[in-house]
Amino acid sequence: MDLSQTDHLKAYGITFNALEKGIKADWLLNYRGGSFLLDYSDELALTCQIKGVAFEKLSTQQAVDIYSFVQSDEQNMDVVRLEKAPKIAVYVPPGFQPWDDAVTLVLEYAEVPYDKVWVDEILKGDLKKYDWLHLHHEDFTGQYGKFYAAFRGAPWYQQMQMTYENEAKKLGFKKVSEMEKAVVLTIKKFIGQGGFLFAMCSAADTYDIALAAQNVDIVDKMFDGDAPDPNAQEKLDFSQTLAFTNFKLEMNPMVYEFSNIDIQPSEIGPQKNDYFTLFDFSAKFDPVPTMLTQDHVNVIHGFMGQTTAFRKSLIKKSVVIMGERAGTDQVKYIHGNYGRGTFTFYGGHDPEDYRHAVNDPPTDLSLHKNSPGYRLILNNILFPAAKKKKQKT
């Protein structure tokens, strides 16, 4: 999985589907960019050839030598056994969306199976069927993405608002914002019971904002019919959030922003200078962040989104920062624990579409087979399959 790999993204799909068939797989952390070692079969080799994925057939002695090298004390490497493919759910509303979900795109390209779920499935308890849940360009505050100023007259915006309002009414909620609060609490319970949450773009910060605003109205009248609490900021409860604290809400409904968690374009500057760096973790002592940062490069081109990156000063001390823009307050990639589960937040919308806008065509991943930004997403797909290590006493 180093620079010699012909299709990094499909390699994850091959590994995932091999796990579903009961084939043994080991993740060699930090070995040639984080490689996968699987038991050989003619069928597996043919699959790699058909999918255009580079592979090497090893002798028993070669495999023993690699294991010995990777597990030696002198190397910042380790072996993680991948045991069982996780059951994956992607949270998306029904019908057409005028934007694309990077995770759905890469799951489709890598041929990783997943189910789509939305509010009804979440609230009736369907998350117990899944190990891993993805949230993307979602607004859990009930403000319809804060697209009001620019798109309130657009048919897709009006249809989106009607879809959400009808769903809230069907489920017995007076407001969409109240429905969203029930959703984030249910997801939080899912994490606490051992689930894996992965969120990108506006889903990451609006999820935490909704948790902090459980007991206060932060939504203006054009979204829910009544004015927000004038003291909403002071009533936020940051003890309820997963990743962010002490943030300030953007209460103006005409401003396309939720809070100061997000980094503004003016702070990022020219596209040619927008890169973030992955942290180097100890494979033997910090296997989780090591798995989540496996890549063939450690400096990755940035990409924008409604939530592009997270302000470091507003990230809780308990959260692990895995990728940041060196020398700035801009954090791209974070991970943390809650209860028996974990959450990972990744800023930006599409790793291979720098400024993805409404109605832009979807990214063709066949043109980005070796995308390091998309590899970070797929690390999160395989991470739940890893065998849990026993803690040393």
C-alpha positions in Angstrom: 0.0 0.0 0.0 2.9 2.3 -0.7 3.4 4.4 -3.9 3.7 1.2 -5.9 0.0 0.3 -5.3 -2.1 0.8 -8.5 -5.5 1.3 -6.7 -5.4 2.0 -3.0 -9.1 2.4 -2.7 -10.2 -0.9 -4.2 -7.6 -2.6 -2.1 -9.7 -1.8 1.0 -12.8 -3.2 -0.7 -11.0 -6.4 -1.5 -9.8 -6.8 2.1 -13.3 -5.9 3.4 -15.0 -8.4 1.2 -12.4 -11.1 2.0 -13.3 -10.6 5.7 -16.9 -11.2 4.9 -16.0 -14.5 3.3 -14.1 -15.6 6.4 -10.6 -15.1 4.9 -7.9 -14.2 7.4 -6.4 -10.7 7.1 -3.6 -8.8 8.9 -3.1 -5.1 8.8 0.7 -4.4 8.8 0.7 -0.9 10.3 3.3 1.5 8.9 4.8 -1.3 6.7 5.0 0.1 3.1 2.2 2.5 3.8 0.0 0.2 5.9 -0.3 -3.0 3.9 -2.7 -5.9 4.1 -1.6 -9.5 4.3 -4.2 -12.2 3.4 -4.1 -15.9 2.9 -3.4 -16.6 -0.8 -6.0 -18.2 -3.1 -6.3 -18.2 -6.8 -9.7 -16.6 -6.5 -8.3 -13.7 -4.4 -5.4 -13.2 -6.8 -7.9 -13.1 -9.8 -10.0 -10.6 -8.0 -7.0 -8.3 -7.5 -6.1 -8.6 -11.2 -9.7 -7.9 -12.3 -10.0 -4.8 -10.0 -6.5 -3.5 -10.9 -5.1 -3.9 -7.4 -1.4 -4.6 -7.2 -0.4 -7.5 -4.9 2.6 -9.7 -4.2 2.6 -13.5 -3.6 4.8 -14.4 -0.7 6.4 -17.6 0.3 6.0 -18.9 3.9 9.5 -17.7 4.7 9.0 -14.3 3.2 5.8 -13.9 5.3 7.7 -15.0 8.5 10.4 -12.5 7.7 7.9 -9.7 7.3 6.1 -10.5 10.5 9.4 -10.6 12.4 10.5 -7.3 10.9 7.2 -5.5 11.6 7.0 -6.8 15.2 10.6 -6.1 16.1 11.2 -3.5 18.8 13.3 -1.4 16.4 10.5 -0.6 14.0 7.5 1.7 14.6 5.2 -1.0 13.1 2.8 -3.7 14.3 0.4 -6.3 13.1 -3.3 -6.0 13.7 -5.6 -8.9 13.0 -8.8 -8.0 11.1 -11.4 -10.4 12.3 -14.9 -9.6 11.0 -16.2 -7.1 8.5 -18.3 -4.4 10.3 -21.9 -3.8 9.4 -22.1 -0.3 7.9 -24.8 2.3 7.8 -24.8 5.7 6.1 -27.2 8.4 7.3 -28.9 10.0 4.4 -32.4 11.5 3.8 -34.6 9.9 1.2 -34.6 11.2 -2.3 -32.2 13.3 -4.3 -29.6 15.5 -2.7 -27.9 18.4 -4.6 -24.5 17.4 -3.1 -22.5 14.3 -2.9 -21.4 12.2 0.0 -17.7 11.4 -0.2 -18.1 8.3 2.0 -20.9 6.9 -0.2 -18.8 7.6 -3.3 -15.8 5.7 -2.0 -17.9 2.8 -0.6 -19.5 2.4 -4.0 -16.1 2.6 -5.8 -14.4 0.2 -3.4 -17.4 -2.1 -3.6 -18.0 -2.1 0.2 -21.6 -3.0 1.1 -23.6 -0.6 3.3 -27.2 0.3 4.2 -28.9 3.7 4.1 -30.7 4.8 7.2 -32.5 8.0 8.2 -34.5 9.4 11.1 -37.1 6.7 11.2 -34.6 3.9 11.3 -32.5 5.6 13.9 -35.3 6.4 16.3 -36.9 2.9 16.1 -33.7 1.3 17.2 -32.2 0.0 13.9 -28.7 1.1 14.9 -28.3 -2.1 16.9 -28.0 -3.9 13.6 -24.8 -2.0 12.7 -21.2 -1.5 14.0 -20.3 1.7 12.1 -22.4 4.8 11.2 -21.4 7.6 8.9 -22.8 11.2 8.9 -21.9 13.6 6.2 -23.4 16.9 4.9 -26.1 16.8 7.6 -27.4 19.7 9.8 -28.4 18.4 13.2 -29.4 21.8 14.4 -32.6 21.9 12.3 -31.6 24.9 10.2 -31.6 23.1 6.9 -27.9 23.6 6.4 -28.3 27.4 6.8 -28.8 27.6 3.0 -31.7 30.0 3.6 -30.0 33.2 2.5 -28.8 31.8 -0.9 -31.3 29.0 -1.7 -34.6 29.6 0.0 -36.3 30.0 -3.4 -34.7 26.9 -4.9 -37.0 23.9 -5.5 -34.6 21.5 -3.9 -34.4 23.6 -0.8 -38.2 23.8 -0.5 -38.5 20.1 -1.1 -35.8 19.4 1.6 -37.6 21.5 4.1 -40.9 19.8 3.3 -39.3 16.3 3.7 -37.9 17.1 7.1 -41.1 18.8 8.3 -43.2 15.8 7.2 -40.9 13.4 8.9 -41.0 15.4 12.1 -44.8 15.5 12.0 -45.1 11.8 11.2 -42.9 11.0 14.3 -44.8 13.3 16.6 -42.3 16.2 16.9 -43.5 19.8 16.8 -40.2 21.0 15.2 -37.5 19.6 13.0 -35.0 20.8 15.6 -36.6 18.7 18.3 -36.5 15.7 16.0 -32.8 16.2 15.4 -32.1 16.4 19.1 -33.7 13.0 19.5 -31.6 11.7 16.7 -28.2 12.9 18.1 -29.1 11.5 21.5 -29.9 8.1 20.0 -26.6 8.1 18.1 -24.8 9.1 21.2 -26.3 6.1 23.0 -25.2 3.9 20.0 -21.6 5.1 20.5 -21.7 4.6 24.2 -22.7 1.0 23.7 -19.8 0.3 21.5 -20.6 1.8 18.1 -18.2 3.5 15.8 -19.2 7.0 14.5 -17.5 8.7 11.5 -18.6 12.2 10.5 -17.5 14.6 7.9 -18.2 18.2 6.9 -21.1 19.9 8.7 -22.3 16.7 10.4 -19.3 16.9 12.7 -19.8 20.3 14.3 -23.6 20.4 14.0 -23.8 17.1 15.9 -21.9 18.5 18.8 -23.9 21.8 18.6 -27.1 19.9 18.8 -25.9 18.0 21.9 -24.9 21.2 23.6 -28.3 22.8 22.8 -30.4 19.9 24.1 -32.3 22.2 26.5 -32.4 25.5 24.5 -33.9 26.8 21.3 -31.1 28.1 19.0 -33.2 28.1 15.8 -34.7 31.2 14.2 -38.3 31.6 13.2 -37.8 31.0 9.4 -36.8 27.5 10.3 -39.2 26.5 13.1 -41.8 29.3 13.4 -40.6 31.0 16.5 -37.7 33.0 17.7 -34.6 31.5 19.4 -33.9 31.9 23.0 -32.0 35.3 23.3 -29.8 33.7 26.0 -29.1 30.6 23.9 -25.3 31.0 24.0 -25.2 31.1 27.8 -27.4 28.1 28.1 -25.3 25.7 26.0 -24.1 22.6 28.0 -20.6 21.7 26.7 -20.4 18.7 29.1 -22.8 16.9 26.7 -20.6 17.2 23.6 -18.1 14.7 22.2 -15.4 16.8 20.7 -15.9 20.5 21.0 -16.2 23.0 23.9 -16.6 26.7 24.6 -17.6 27.4 21.0 -19.7 30.5 20.0 -22.9 30.0 18.0 -23.5 32.0 14.8 -27.1 33.0 15.5 -27.6 35.1 12.3 -29.8 32.9 10.0 -28.5 34.8 7.0 -24.9 33.7 7.6 -23.8 30.4 6.1 -22.1 29.2 9.3 -23.1 27.4 12.5 -20.4 28.4 15.0 -16.7 29.4 15.3 -15.7 25.8 15.4 -15.2 26.0 11.6 -12.2 27.5 10.0 -13.0 30.3 7.5 -11.7 30.4 3.9 -9.9 33.7 4.7 -7.9 31.8 7.3 -6.8 29.1 4.9 -5.6 31.3 2.1 -4.6 30.2 -1.4 -5.5 26.7 -2.4 -1.9 25.9 -3.5 -0.8 26.3 0.1 -3.6 24.3 1.7 -2.0 21.1 3.1 -2.5 19.2 6.3 -0.1 16.8 8.0 -0.8 13.5 9.6 0.6 12.8 13.1 3.0 9.9 13.6 1.8 7.6 16.3 3.4 4.6 18.0 2.1 1.5 16.2 2.7 -0.7 19.2 1.3 1.6 21.9 -1.3 3.7 20.0 -2.7 1.2 17.5 -6.0 3.0 17.0 -4.8 6.4 15.8 -2.1 4.5 13.9 -4.7 2.6 12.0 -6.7 5.7 11.3 -3.7 7.5 9.9 -2.3 4.8 7.6 -1.4 6.4 4.3 1.2 6.4 1.5 2.0 10.1 2.2 1.8 12.1 5.5 1.2 15.5 3.9 -2.2 15.7 2.2 -3.8 18.5 0.1 -6.7 20.2 2.0 -10.2 20.5 0.8 -13.1 22.8 1.7 -16.6 22.1 3.0 -19.3 23.8 4.9 -17.2 22.8 7.8 -13.6 22.7 6.4 -11.6 22.2 9.6 -11.9 22.5 13.3 -10.4 25.3 15.6 -7.9 23.6 17.8 -8.6 25.9 20.8 -12.2 24.6 20.9 -11.3 20.9 20.8 -11.6 19.0 24.1 -8.4 17.9 25.7 -9.5 14.3 25.7 -9.7 14.2 21.9 -6.8 12.9 19.9 -5.7 15.2 17.0 -4.6 13.1 14.1 -4.1 15.7 11.3 -3.6 19.4 11.4 -2.3 22.3 9.3 1.2 22.8 10.8 1.8 26.1 12.5 -1.9 27.1 12.6 -5.0 26.6 14.8 -6.5 24.5 12.0 -7.3 20.8 12.7 -8.5 18.5 10.0 -8.9 15.0 11.6 -9.7 14.0 15.2 -10.7 10.9 17.1 -12.1 10.2 20.6 -13.8 7.7 22.9 -17.2 7.8 24.4 -18.4 5.0 26.6 -17.4 1.7 24.9 -17.4 3.3 21.4 -15.5 5.9 19.4 -16.0 8.8 17.1 -13.9 10.2 14.3 -14.5 13.6 12.7 -12.9 14.6 9.4 -13.2 18.2 8.2 -14.1 19.1 4.6 -16.5 17.7 2.0 -14.7 15.8 -0.7 -11.0 15.1 -0.6 -10.7 15.3 -4.4 -13.0 18.3 -5.1 -11.5 21.3 -3.5 -14.5 23.6 -3.6 -17.5 21.3 -4.1 -20.6 23.4 -4.7 -24.3 22.7 -4.9 -25.2 21.0 -8.2 -21.5 20.2 -9.0 -21.1 16.7 -10.7 -20.0 13.9 -8.5 -16.3 13.0 -8.2 -15.1 10.2 -10.5 -13.0 8.1 -8.2 -11.6 6.1 -11.1 -9.5 9.2 -11.7 -8.3 9.3 -8.1 -7.5 5.6 -7.4 -4.6 6.6 -5.1 -6.2 9.4 -3.2 -4.6 9.8 0.2 -7.5 11.9 1.4 -10.0 9.1 0.6 -7.7 6.5 2.2 -8.4 8.2 5.6 -12.1 7.5 5.1 -11.4 3.8 4.3 -9.1 3.4 7.3 -12.3 4.1 9.4 -14.1 1.4 7.5 -11.6 -1.3 8.5 -10.8 0.0 12.0 -13.9 -1.7 13.6 -12.7 -5.0 12.2 -9.5 -5.0 14.2 -9.1 -7.5 17.1 -9.1 -5.7 20.4 -5.9 -6.0 22.3 -5.9 -6.9 26.0 -4.6 -4.2 28.2 -1.3 -5.0 30.0 -1.4 -4.9 33.8 
